[in-house]
Amino acid sequence: MHYVFITGGVSSSLGKGLAAATLASLLQLRNFKVRIRKLDPYLNVDPGTMSPYQHGE
């Protein structure tokens, strides 16, 4: 079993999601089993109420 983590403070969640989906598609073309999991790092915090500076956008 192998894991690939896509992280980054500069790219938006949409950008990371597109990168993950593209990578998953390419791996599936090579007959790899792929599962995508999105993890929200904000525990007990609503990122919608934070300033962009606080959460790195």
C-alpha distance matrix in Angstrom:
0.0 3.8 6.9 10.3 13.4 16.7 19.6 23.3 26.7 28.7 27.1 27.7 25.3 26.2 25.3 21.9 21.4 22.6 20.4 17.3 18.7 19.6 16.3 14.7 17.6 17.2 13.6 14.7 17.6 15.4 14.0 10.5 9.8 10.4 11.5 13.8 14.9 18.0 18.9 22.6 23.4 27.0 27.4 30.9 32.1 33.0 32.2 34.9 37.5 36.4 37.8 35.6 36.3 34.8 31.4 31.2 32.3
3.8 0.0 3.8 6.8 10.1 13.4 16.4 19.9 23.4 25.3 23.8 24.7 22.6 23.5 22.3 18.8 18.8 20.0 17.4 14.5 16.4 17.1 13.6 12.7 15.9 15.2 11.9 13.8 16.6 14.6 14.0 10.4 10.3 9.9 11.0 12.4 13.6 16.3 17.2 20.8 21.4 25.1 26.0 29.6 30.4 31.3 30.0 32.7 35.4 34.0 35.2 32.8 33.3 32.1 28.7 28.1 29.2
6.9 3.8 0.0 3.8 6.5 10.0 12.8 16.4 19.8 21.9 20.4 21.2 19.1 20.3 19.2 15.6 15.8 17.3 14.9 11.9 14.4 15.5 12.2 11.6 15.2 15.0 12.3 14.4 17.4 16.0 15.7 12.0 11.4 9.7 9.8 10.1 10.8 13.0 13.8 17.2 17.8 21.5 22.6 26.2 26.8 27.7 26.3 29.1 31.7 30.2 31.4 29.0 29.6 28.4 24.9 24.5 25.5
10.3 6.8 3.8 0.0 3.8 6.6 9.8 13.3 16.8 18.5 16.9 18.0 16.2 17.3 15.8 12.3 12.9 14.2 11.4 9.0 11.9 12.7 9.5 9.9 13.5 13.2 11.2 13.9 16.5 15.7 16.1 12.7 12.6 10.1 10.3 9.5 10.5 11.9 13.0 16.1 16.7 20.4 22.1 25.7 25.8 26.3 24.5 27.1 29.8 28.2 29.0 26.4 27.0 26.1 22.6 21.7 22.5
13.4 10.1 6.5 3.8 0.0 3.8 6.3 9.9 13.3 15.4 14.1 15.1 13.4 15.1 13.8 10.1 11.3 13.3 10.8 8.7 12.2 13.5 11.0 11.7 15.3 15.5 14.2 16.6 19.3 19.0 19.5 16.1 15.6 12.6 11.8 9.9 9.7 9.9 10.4 13.1 13.3 17.0 18.9 22.6 22.4 23.0 21.0 23.7 26.3 24.5 25.3 22.8 23.3 22.3 18.9 18.1 19.1
16.7 13.4 10.0 6.6 3.8 0.0 3.8 7.0 10.5 12.1 10.4 11.6 10.3 11.9 10.2 6.6 8.6 10.4 7.9 6.9 10.7 11.7 10.0 11.5 14.7 15.0 14.6 17.1 19.5 19.7 20.6 17.6 17.3 14.0 13.2 10.5 10.5 9.7 10.6 12.6 13.0 16.4 19.0 22.4 21.6 21.7 19.3 21.6 24.3 22.5 22.9 20.0 20.8 20.3 16.8 15.5 16.0
19.6 16.4 12.8 9.8 6.3 3.8 0.0 3.8 7.1 9.3 8.6 9.9 9.3 11.8 10.3 7.1 10.0 12.2 10.2 9.9 13.6 14.7 13.5 15.1 18.2 18.6 18.4 20.9 23.2 23.4 24.4 21.4 20.9 17.6 16.3 13.3 12.5 10.7 10.4 11.4 10.9 14.1 16.9 20.3 19.1 19.4 16.8 19.3 21.7 19.5 19.8 16.9 17.3 16.7 13.4 12.0 13.0
23.3 19.9 16.4 13.3 9.9 7.0 3.8 0.0 3.7 5.7 6.0 8.2 9.0 11.6 9.6 7.7 11.3 13.0 11.3 12.2 15.6 16.3 15.7 17.7 20.5 20.7 21.1 23.6 25.6 26.0 27.4 24.5 24.3 20.9 19.7 16.5 15.7 13.3 12.9 12.9 12.0 14.5 17.8 20.9 19.1 19.1 16.0 18.3 20.4 17.9 17.5 14.3 14.4 14.5 11.4 9.2 10.0
26.7 23.4 19.8 16.8 13.3 10.5 7.1 3.7 0.0 3.8 5.8 7.5 9.2 12.1 10.8 9.8 13.2 15.1 14.0 15.1 18.3 19.2 19.0 21.0 23.5 24.0 24.6 26.9 28.9 29.6 30.8 28.1 27.6 24.1 22.6 19.2 17.9 15.0 14.2 13.2 11.8 13.4 17.0 19.6 17.3 17.2 13.7 16.0 17.7 14.8 14.0 10.9 10.7 11.0 8.2 5.5 6.7
28.7 25.3 21.9 18.5 15.4 12.1 9.3 5.7 3.8 0.0 3.8 6.5 9.5 11.4 9.5 9.8 13.3 14.3 13.5 15.5 18.2 18.6 18.9 21.3 23.4 23.8 24.8 27.2 28.8 29.7 31.3 28.9 28.8 25.3 24.1 20.7 19.9 17.1 16.9 16.0 15.2 16.5 20.2 22.6 19.9 19.3 15.6 17.1 18.9 16.2 14.7 11.0 11.1 12.6 10.2 6.9 6.1
27.1 23.8 20.4 16.9 14.1 10.4 8.6 6.0 5.8 3.8 0.0 3.8 6.7 7.9 5.7 6.6 9.9 10.6 10.2 12.4 14.8 15.2 16.0 18.3 20.1 20.7 22.0 24.2 25.7 26.9 28.5 26.2 26.1 22.5 21.4 18.0 17.6 14.9 15.5 15.0 15.1 16.7 20.4 22.8 20.3 19.3 15.7 16.8 19.4 17.2 16.1 12.5 13.5 14.8 11.9 9.3 7.7
27.7 24.7 21.2 18.0 15.1 11.6 9.9 8.2 7.5 6.5 3.8 0.0 3.8 5.3 5.1 6.4 8.6 9.9 10.7 12.4 14.3 15.5 16.7 18.3 20.1 21.4 22.7 24.3 26.1 27.6 28.8 26.6 26.0 22.3 20.7 17.1 16.4 13.3 14.1 13.1 13.8 14.9 18.6 20.7 18.1 16.5 13.1 13.8 16.7 15.1 14.4 11.0 13.1 14.1 10.9 9.3 7.1
25.3 22.6 19.1 16.2 13.4 10.3 9.3 9.0 9.2 9.5 6.7 3.8 0.0 3.8 5.4 5.1 6.0 8.6 9.8 10.4 12.1 14.1 15.2 16.2 18.2 19.9 20.9 22.1 24.3 25.9 26.7 24.3 23.3 19.5 17.6 13.8 12.9 9.8 10.9 10.2 11.8 13.1 16.6 18.8 16.7 15.1 12.2 13.1 16.4 15.4 15.6 12.8 15.2 15.3 11.7 11.2 9.7
26.2 23.5 20.3 17.3 15.1 11.9 11.8 11.6 12.1 11.4 7.9 5.3 3.8 0.0 3.8 5.5 5.0 6.1 8.6 9.8 10.4 12.1 14.1 15.1 16.4 18.3 19.8 20.8 22.6 24.7 25.6 23.7 22.8 19.1 17.6 14.0 14.0 11.4 13.5 13.3 15.4 16.6 19.9 21.9 19.9 17.9 15.1 15.3 18.8 18.2 18.1 15.2 17.8 18.5 15.1 14.3 12.1
25.3 22.3 19.2 15.8 13.8 10.2 10.3 9.6 10.8 9.5 5.7 5.1 5.4 3.8 0.0 3.8 5.4 5.2 6.2 8.6 9.9 10.6 12.3 14.1 15.4 16.6 18.3 19.9 21.3 23.1 24.5 22.7 22.4 18.8 17.9 14.6 15.0 12.9 14.8 15.1 16.5 18.3 21.7 24.1 22.0 20.4 17.3 18.0 21.2 20.0 19.5 16.1 18.1 19.1 15.8 14.1 12.1
21.9 18.8 15.6 12.3 10.1 6.6 7.1 7.7 9.8 9.8 6.6 6.4 5.1 5.5 3.8 0.0 3.8 5.5 5.0 6.1 8.6 9.9 10.5 12.1 14.2 15.4 16.4 18.1 20.1 21.4 22.5 20.2 19.8 16.1 15.0 11.6 11.9 9.9 11.7 12.6 14.0 16.3 19.5 22.3 20.7 19.6 16.8 18.2 21.3 20.0 20.0 16.9 18.5 18.8 15.2 13.9 12.8
21.4 18.8 15.8 12.9 11.3 8.6 10.0 11.3 13.2 13.3 9.9 8.6 6.0 5.0 5.4 3.8 0.0 3.8 5.4 5.1 6.1 8.5 9.9 10.4 12.2 14.2 15.2 16.2 18.4 20.2 20.9 18.8 17.9 14.2 12.8 9.4 10.1 8.4 11.3 12.5 14.8 17.0 19.9 22.5 21.1 19.8 17.4 18.4 21.9 21.2 21.6 18.8 21.0 21.0 17.3 16.6 15.3
22.6 20.0 17.3 14.2 13.3 10.4 12.2 13.0 15.1 14.3 10.6 9.9 8.6 6.1 5.2 5.5 3.8 0.0 3.8 5.4 5.1 6.0 8.5 9.7 10.5 12.3 14.2 15.2 16.6 18.8 20.0 18.4 18.1 14.8 14.3 11.4 13.0 12.0 15.0 16.3 18.4 20.6 23.6 26.1 24.6 23.1 20.5 21.1 24.7 23.9 23.9 20.8 23.0 23.5 20.0 18.7 17.0
20.4 17.4 14.9 11.4 10.8 7.9 10.2 11.3 14.0 13.5 10.2 10.7 9.8 8.6 6.2 5.0 5.4 3.8 0.0 3.8 5.5 5.2 6.1 8.5 9.9 10.7 12.2 14.2 15.6 17.0 18.6 16.8 17.0 13.8 13.8 11.3 13.0 12.4 15.0 16.7 18.3 21.0 24.0 26.9 25.5 24.4 21.8 22.9 26.2 25.0 24.9 21.6 23.2 23.7 20.2 18.6 17.3
17.3 14.5 11.9 9.0 8.7 6.9 9.9 12.2 15.1 15.5 12.4 12.4 10.4 9.8 8.6 6.1 5.1 5.4 3.8 0.0 3.8 5.5 5.2 6.0 8.6 10.0 10.5 12.1 14.3 15.6 16.5 14.2 13.9 10.4 10.1 7.5 9.6 9.7 12.6 14.9 16.8 19.8 22.3 25.3 24.5 23.7 21.5 22.9 26.3 25.3 25.7 22.8 24.4 24.3 20.6 19.6 18.9
18.7 16.4 14.4 11.9 12.2 10.7 13.6 15.6 18.3 18.2 14.8 14.3 12.1 10.4 9.9 8.6 6.1 5.1 5.5 3.8 0.0 3.8 5.5 5.0 6.2 8.7 9.9 10.4 12.4 14.5 15.2 13.6 13.1 9.9 9.9 7.9 10.7 11.2 14.7 17.0 19.5 22.1 24.5 27.3 26.4 25.2 23.2 24.2 27.8 27.2 27.7 24.8 26.9 26.9 23.2 22.3 21.1
19.6 17.1 15.5 12.7 13.5 11.7 14.7 16.3 19.2 18.6 15.2 15.5 14.1 12.1 10.6 9.9 8.5 6.0 5.2 5.5 3.8 0.0 3.8 5.4 5.1 6.3 8.7 9.9 10.8 12.9 14.5 13.5 14.1 11.4 12.5 11.1 14.0 14.6 17.8 20.1 22.2 24.9 27.6 30.4 29.4 28.2 25.9 26.8 30.3 29.5 29.6 26.4 28.2 28.7 25.1 23.6 22.3
16.3 13.6 12.2 9.5 11.0 10.0 13.5 15.7 19.0 18.9 16.0 16.7 15.2 14.1 12.3 10.5 9.9 8.5 6.1 5.2 5.5 3.8 0.0 3.8 5.4 5.1 6.2 8.6 10.0 11.0 12.7 11.1 12.0 9.5 11.1 10.2 13.2 14.3 17.2 19.9 21.6 24.7 27.1 30.3 29.6 28.9 26.6 28.0 31.4 30.2 30.5 27.3 28.8 28.9 25.3 23.9 23.1
14.7 12.7 11.6 9.9 11.7 11.5 15.1 17.7 21.0 21.3 18.3 18.3 16.2 15.1 14.1 12.1 10.4 9.7 8.5 6.0 5.0 5.4 3.8 0.0 3.8 5.5 5.1 6.1 8.6 10.0 10.5 8.7 8.8 6.1 7.8 7.7 11.3 13.2 16.4 19.4 21.5 24.6 26.7 29.7 29.4 28.7 26.8 28.3 31.7 30.9 31.6 28.7 30.4 30.2 26.5 25.5 24.9
17.6 15.9 15.2 13.5 15.3 14.7 18.2 20.5 23.5 23.4 20.1 20.1 18.2 16.4 15.4 14.2 12.2 10.5 9.9 8.6 6.2 5.1 5.4 3.8 0.0 3.8 5.5 5.1 6.3 8.9 9.9 9.5 10.2 8.4 10.6 10.8 14.5 16.2 19.6 22.4 24.8 27.7 29.8 32.7 32.2 31.2 29.3 30.3 33.9 33.3 33.8 30.8 32.7 32.8 29.1 28.0 26.9
17.2 15.2 15.0 13.2 15.5 15.0 18.6 20.7 24.0 23.8 20.7 21.4 19.9 18.3 16.6 15.4 14.2 12.3 10.7 10.0 8.7 6.3 5.1 5.5 3.8 0.0 3.8 5.5 5.2 6.8 9.1 9.0 11.0 10.0 12.7 13.2 16.7 18.5 21.6 24.5 26.4 29.5 31.8 34.9 34.3 33.5 31.4 32.6 36.1 35.1 35.4 32.2 33.8 34.0 30.4 28.9 28.0
13.6 11.9 12.3 11.2 14.2 14.6 18.4 21.1 24.6 24.8 22.0 22.7 20.9 19.8 18.3 16.4 15.2 14.2 12.2 10.5 9.9 8.7 6.2 5.1 5.5 3.8 0.0 3.8 5.4 5.2 6.7 5.5 7.8 7.3 10.6 11.8 15.4 17.7 20.6 23.8 25.6 29.0 30.9 34.1 33.9 33.5 31.6 33.2 36.6 35.6 36.1 33.1 34.5 34.4 30.7 29.5 29.0
14.7 13.8 14.4 13.9 16.6 17.1 20.9 23.6 26.9 27.2 24.2 24.3 22.1 20.8 19.9 18.1 16.2 15.2 14.2 12.1 10.4 9.9 8.6 6.1 5.1 5.5 3.8 0.0 3.8 5.2 4.9 5.0 6.4 6.6 10.0 11.9 15.6 18.3 21.4 24.7 27.0 30.1 31.8 34.8 34.8 34.2 32.6 33.9 37.4 36.8 37.6 34.8 36.5 36.3 32.5 31.6 30.9
17.6 16.6 17.4 16.5 19.3 19.5 23.2 25.6 28.9 28.8 25.7 26.1 24.3 22.6 21.3 20.1 18.4 16.6 15.6 14.3 12.4 10.8 10.0 8.6 6.3 5.2 5.4 3.8 0.0 3.8 5.4 7.4 9.7 10.4 13.8 15.4 19.2 21.5 24.8 27.9 30.1 33.2 35.1 38.2 37.9 37.1 35.3 36.5 40.0 39.4 39.9 36.9 38.6 38.6 34.9 33.7 32.8
15.4 14.6 16.0 15.7 19.0 19.7 23.4 26.0 29.6 29.7 26.9 27.6 25.9 24.7 23.1 21.4 20.2 18.8 17.0 15.6 14.5 12.9 11.0 10.0 8.9 6.8 5.2 5.2 3.8 0.0 3.8 5.7 9.2 10.6 14.3 16.3 19.9 22.6 25.5 28.8 30.7 34.0 35.8 39.0 38.9 38.5 36.7 38.2 41.6 40.7 41.3 38.2 39.6 39.5 35.9 34.6 34.1
14.0 14.0 15.7 16.1 19.5 20.6 24.4 27.4 30.8 31.3 28.5 28.8 26.7 25.6 24.5 22.5 20.9 20.0 18.6 16.5 15.2 14.5 12.7 10.5 9.9 9.1 6.7 4.9 5.4 3.8 0.0 3.8 6.5 9.1 12.8 15.5 19.0 22.0 24.9 28.4 30.5 33.8 35.1 38.3 38.6 38.2 36.8 38.4 41.8 41.1 42.0 39.2 40.7 40.3 36.6 35.7 35.3
10.5 10.4 12.0 12.7 16.1 17.6 21.4 24.5 28.1 28.9 26.2 26.6 24.3 23.7 22.7 20.2 18.8 18.4 16.8 14.2 13.6 13.5 11.1 8.7 9.5 9.0 5.5 5.0 7.4 5.7 3.8 0.0 3.8 6.1 9.8 12.6 15.9 19.0 21.6 25.2 27.1 30.5 31.8 35.0 35.4 35.3 33.9 35.7 39.0 38.3 39.3 36.6 37.9 37.3 33.6 32.9 32.8
9.8 10.3 11.4 12.6 15.6 17.3 20.9 24.3 27.6 28.8 26.1 26.0 23.3 22.8 22.4 19.8 17.9 18.1 17.0 13.9 13.1 14.1 12.0 8.8 10.2 11.0 7.8 6.4 9.7 9.2 6.5 3.8 0.0 3.8 6.9 10.3 13.4 16.8 19.4 23.1 25.2 28.4 29.4 32.5 33.2 33.1 32.0 33.8 37.1 36.6 37.9 35.5 37.1 36.2 32.4 32.1 32.0
10.4 9.9 9.7 10.1 12.6 14.0 17.6 20.9 24.1 25.3 22.5 22.3 19.5 19.1 18.8 16.1 14.2 14.8 13.8 10.4 9.9 11.4 9.5 6.1 8.4 10.0 7.3 6.6 10.4 10.6 9.1 6.1 3.8 0.0 3.8 6.6 10.0 13.2 16.0 19.6 21.8 25.0 26.2 29.3 29.7 29.5 28.4 30.1 33.4 32.9 34.2 31.7 33.4 32.5 28.7 28.4 28.3
11.5 11.0 9.8 10.3 11.8 13.2 16.3 19.7 22.6 24.1 21.4 20.7 17.6 17.6 17.9 15.0 12.8 14.3 13.8 10.1 9.9 12.5 11.1 7.8 10.6 12.7 10.6 10.0 13.8 14.3 12.8 9.8 6.9 3.8 0.0 3.8 6.6 10.1 12.8 16.4 18.9 21.9 22.9 25.8 26.4 26.2 25.4 27.1 30.4 30.1 31.6 29.5 31.2 30.1 26.4 26.5 26.5
13.8 12.4 10.1 9.5 9.9 10.5 13.3 16.5 19.2 20.7 18.0 17.1 13.8 14.0 14.6 11.6 9.4 11.4 11.3 7.5 7.9 11.1 10.2 7.7 10.8 13.2 11.8 11.9 15.4 16.3 15.5 12.6 10.3 6.6 3.8 0.0 3.8 6.7 9.8 13.2 15.8 18.7 20.1 23.0 23.3 22.9 21.8 23.5 26.8 26.4 27.9 25.7 27.6 26.5 22.8 22.9 22.8
14.9 13.6 10.8 10.5 9.7 10.5 12.5 15.7 17.9 19.9 17.6 16.4 12.9 14.0 15.0 11.9 10.1 13.0 13.0 9.6 10.7 14.0 13.2 11.3 14.5 16.7 15.4 15.6 19.2 19.9 19.0 15.9 13.4 10.0 6.6 3.8 0.0 3.8 6.4 9.8 12.5 15.3 16.4 19.4 19.8 19.7 19.0 21.0 24.1 23.7 25.6 23.7 25.5 24.1 20.4 21.0 21.3
18.0 16.3 13.0 11.9 9.9 9.7 10.7 13.3 15.0 17.1 14.9 13.3 9.8 11.4 12.9 9.9 8.4 12.0 12.4 9.7 11.2 14.6 14.3 13.2 16.2 18.5 17.7 18.3 21.5 22.6 22.0 19.0 16.8 13.2 10.1 6.7 3.8 0.0 3.8 6.6 9.6 12.1 13.8 16.6 16.6 16.3 15.3 17.3 20.4 20.0 21.8 20.0 21.9 20.5 16.8 17.6 17.8
18.9 17.2 13.8 13.0 10.4 10.6 10.4 12.9 14.2 16.9 15.5 14.1 10.9 13.5 14.8 11.7 11.3 15.0 15.0 12.6 14.7 17.8 17.2 16.4 19.6 21.6 20.6 21.4 24.8 25.5 24.9 21.6 19.4 16.0 12.8 9.8 6.4 3.8 0.0 3.8 6.2 9.0 10.4 13.5 13.8 14.2 13.5 16.2 18.8 18.1 20.2 18.8 20.4 18.4 14.9 16.2 17.1
22.6 20.8 17.2 16.1 13.1 12.6 11.4 12.9 13.2 16.0 15.0 13.1 10.2 13.3 15.1 12.6 12.5 16.3 16.7 14.9 17.0 20.1 19.9 19.4 22.4 24.5 23.8 24.7 27.9 28.8 28.4 25.2 23.1 19.6 16.4 13.2 9.8 6.6 3.8 0.0 3.8 5.6 7.5 10.4 10.2 10.5 9.8 12.7 15.1 14.5 16.8 15.9 17.5 15.3 12.0 13.9 14.9
23.4 21.4 17.8 16.7 13.3 13.0 10.9 12.0 11.8 15.2 15.1 13.8 11.8 15.4 16.5 14.0 14.8 18.4 18.3 16.8 19.5 22.2 21.6 21.5 24.8 26.4 25.6 27.0 30.1 30.7 30.5 27.1 25.2 21.8 18.9 15.8 12.5 9.6 6.2 3.8 0.0 3.8 6.1 9.5 9.2 10.6 9.7 13.2 14.9 13.5 15.7 14.9 15.8 13.1 10.1 12.2 14.1
27.0 25.1 21.5 20.4 17.0 16.4 14.1 14.5 13.4 16.5 16.7 14.9 13.1 16.6 18.3 16.3 17.0 20.6 21.0 19.8 22.1 24.9 24.7 24.6 27.7 29.5 29.0 30.1 33.2 34.0 33.8 30.5 28.4 25.0 21.9 18.7 15.3 12.1 9.0 5.6 3.8 0.0 3.8 6.4 5.4 7.1 6.9 10.5 11.6 10.7 13.5 13.5 14.5 11.5 9.1 12.2 14.0
27.4 26.0 22.6 22.1 18.9 19.0 16.9 17.8 17.0 20.2 20.4 18.6 16.6 19.9 21.7 19.5 19.9 23.6 24.0 22.3 24.5 27.6 27.1 26.7 29.8 31.8 30.9 31.8 35.1 35.8 35.1 31.8 29.4 26.2 22.9 20.1 16.4 13.8 10.4 7.5 6.1 3.8 0.0 3.8 5.4 8.3 9.6 12.9 13.5 13.0 16.2 16.8 17.7 14.3 12.5 15.7 17.7
30.9 29.6 26.2 25.7 22.6 22.4 20.3 20.9 19.6 22.6 22.8 20.7 18.8 21.9 24.1 22.3 22.5 26.1 26.9 25.3 27.3 30.4 30.3 29.7 32.7 34.9 34.1 34.8 38.2 39.0 38.3 35.0 32.5 29.3 25.8 23.0 19.4 16.6 13.5 10.4 9.5 6.4 3.8 0.0 3.8 6.9 9.5 12.2 12.0 12.4 15.9 17.3 18.4 15.0 13.8 17.4 19.2
32.1 30.4 26.8 25.8 22.4 21.6 19.1 19.1 17.3 19.9 20.3 18.1 16.7 19.9 22.0 20.7 21.1 24.6 25.5 24.5 26.4 29.4 29.6 29.4 32.2 34.3 33.9 34.8 37.9 38.9 38.6 35.4 33.2 29.7 26.4 23.3 19.8 16.6 13.8 10.2 9.2 5.4 5.4 3.8 0.0 3.8 6.0 8.8 8.4 8.6 12.2 13.7 14.9 11.7 10.7 14.4 16.0
33.0 31.3 27.7 26.3 23.0 21.7 19.4 19.1 17.2 19.3 19.3 16.5 15.1 17.9 20.4 19.6 19.8 23.1 24.4 23.7 25.2 28.2 28.9 28.7 31.2 33.5 33.5 34.2 37.1 38.5 38.2 35.3 33.1 29.5 26.2 22.9 19.7 16.3 14.2 10.5 10.6 7.1 8.3 6.9 3.8 0.0 3.8 5.4 5.8 7.2 10.8 12.2 14.4 11.8 10.6 14.1 14.8
32.2 30.0 26.3 24.5 21.0 19.3 16.8 16.0 13.7 15.6 15.7 13.1 12.2 15.1 17.3 16.8 17.4 20.5 21.8 21.5 23.2 25.9 26.6 26.8 29.3 31.4 31.6 32.6 35.3 36.7 36.8 33.9 32.0 28.4 25.4 21.8 19.0 15.3 13.5 9.8 9.7 6.9 9.6 9.5 6.0 3.8 0.0 3.8 5.4 5.1 8.1 8.7 11.1 9.0 7.3 10.6 11.0
34.9 32.7 29.1 27.1 23.7 21.6 19.3 18.3 16.0 17.1 16.8 13.8 13.1 15.3 18.0 18.2 18.4 21.1 22.9 22.9 24.2 26.8 28.0 28.3 30.3 32.6 33.2 33.9 36.5 38.2 38.4 35.7 33.8 30.1 27.1 23.5 21.0 17.3 16.2 12.7 13.2 10.5 12.9 12.2 8.8 5.4 3.8 0.0 3.8 5.6 7.9 9.0 12.1 10.9 9.8 12.5 11.9
37.5 35.4 31.7 29.8 26.3 24.3 21.7 20.4 17.7 18.9 19.4 16.7 16.4 18.8 21.2 21.3 21.9 24.7 26.2 26.3 27.8 30.3 31.4 31.7 33.9 36.1 36.6 37.4 40.0 41.6 41.8 39.0 37.1 33.4 30.4 26.8 24.1 20.4 18.8 15.1 14.9 11.6 13.5 12.0 8.4 5.8 5.4 3.8 0.0 3.8 6.7 9.3 11.6 10.1 10.3 13.4 13.3
36.4 34.0 30.2 28.2 24.5 22.5 19.5 17.9 14.8 16.2 17.2 15.1 15.4 18.2 20.0 20.0 21.2 23.9 25.0 25.3 27.2 29.5 30.2 30.9 33.3 35.1 35.6 36.8 39.4 40.7 41.1 38.3 36.6 32.9 30.1 26.4 23.7 20.0 18.1 14.5 13.5 10.7 13.0 12.4 8.6 7.2 5.1 5.6 3.8 0.0 3.8 6.4 8.1 6.3 6.9 10.1 10.6
37.8 35.2 31.4 29.0 25.3 22.9 19.8 17.5 14.0 14.7 16.1 14.4 15.6 18.1 19.5 20.0 21.6 23.9 24.9 25.7 27.7 29.6 30.5 31.6 33.8 35.4 36.1 37.6 39.9 41.3 42.0 39.3 37.9 34.2 31.6 27.9 25.6 21.8 20.2 16.8 15.7 13.5 16.2 15.9 12.2 10.8 8.1 7.9 6.7 3.8 0.0 3.8 5.3 5.3 6.9 8.8 8.7
35.6 32.8 29.0 26.4 22.8 20.0 16.9 14.3 10.9 11.0 12.5 11.0 12.8 15.2 16.1 16.9 18.8 20.8 21.6 22.8 24.8 26.4 27.3 28.7 30.8 32.2 33.1 34.8 36.9 38.2 39.2 36.6 35.5 31.7 29.5 25.7 23.7 20.0 18.8 15.9 14.9 13.5 16.8 17.3 13.7 12.2 8.7 9.0 9.3 6.4 3.8 0.0 3.8 5.5 5.5 5.9 5.0
36.3 33.3 29.6 27.0 23.3 20.8 17.3 14.4 10.7 11.1 13.5 13.1 15.2 17.8 18.1 18.5 21.0 23.0 23.2 24.4 26.9 28.2 28.8 30.4 32.7 33.8 34.5 36.5 38.6 39.6 40.7 37.9 37.1 33.4 31.2 27.6 25.5 21.9 20.4 17.5 15.8 14.5 17.7 18.4 14.9 14.4 11.1 12.1 11.6 8.1 5.3 3.8 0.0 3.8 5.6 5.3 6.1
34.8 32.1 28.4 26.1 22.3 20.3 16.7 14.5 11.0 12.6 14.8 14.1 15.3 18.5 19.1 18.8 21.0 23.5 23.7 24.3 26.9 28.7 28.9 30.2 32.8 34.0 34.4 36.3 38.6 39.5 40.3 37.3 36.2 32.5 30.1 26.5 24.1 20.5 18.4 15.3 13.1 11.5 14.3 15.0 11.7 11.8 9.0 10.9 10.1 6.3 5.3 5.5 3.8 0.0 3.8 5.8 8.0
31.4 28.7 24.9 22.6 18.9 16.8 13.4 11.4 8.2 10.2 11.9 10.9 11.7 15.1 15.8 15.2 17.3 20.0 20.2 20.6 23.2 25.1 25.3 26.5 29.1 30.4 30.7 32.5 34.9 35.9 36.6 33.6 32.4 28.7 26.4 22.8 20.4 16.8 14.9 12.0 10.1 9.1 12.5 13.8 10.7 10.6 7.3 9.8 10.3 6.9 6.9 5.5 5.6 3.8 0.0 3.8 6.1
31.2 28.1 24.5 21.7 18.1 15.5 12.0 9.2 5.5 6.9 9.3 9.3 11.2 14.3 14.1 13.9 16.6 18.7 18.6 19.6 22.3 23.6 23.9 25.5 28.0 28.9 29.5 31.6 33.7 34.6 35.7 32.9 32.1 28.4 26.5 22.9 21.0 17.6 16.2 13.9 12.2 12.2 15.7 17.4 14.4 14.1 10.6 12.5 13.4 10.1 8.8 5.9 5.3 5.8 3.8 0.0 3.8
32.3 29.2 25.5 22.5 19.1 16.0 13.0 10.0 6.7 6.1 7.7 7.1 9.7 12.1 12.1 12.8 15.3 17.0 17.3 18.9 21.1 22.3 23.1 24.9 26.9 28.0 29.0 30.9 32.8 34.1 35.3 32.8 32.0 28.3 26.5 22.8 21.3 17.8 17.1 14.9 14.1 14.0 17.7 19.2 16.0 14.8 11.0 11.9 13.3 10.6 8.7 5.0 6.1 8.0 6.1 3.8 0.0
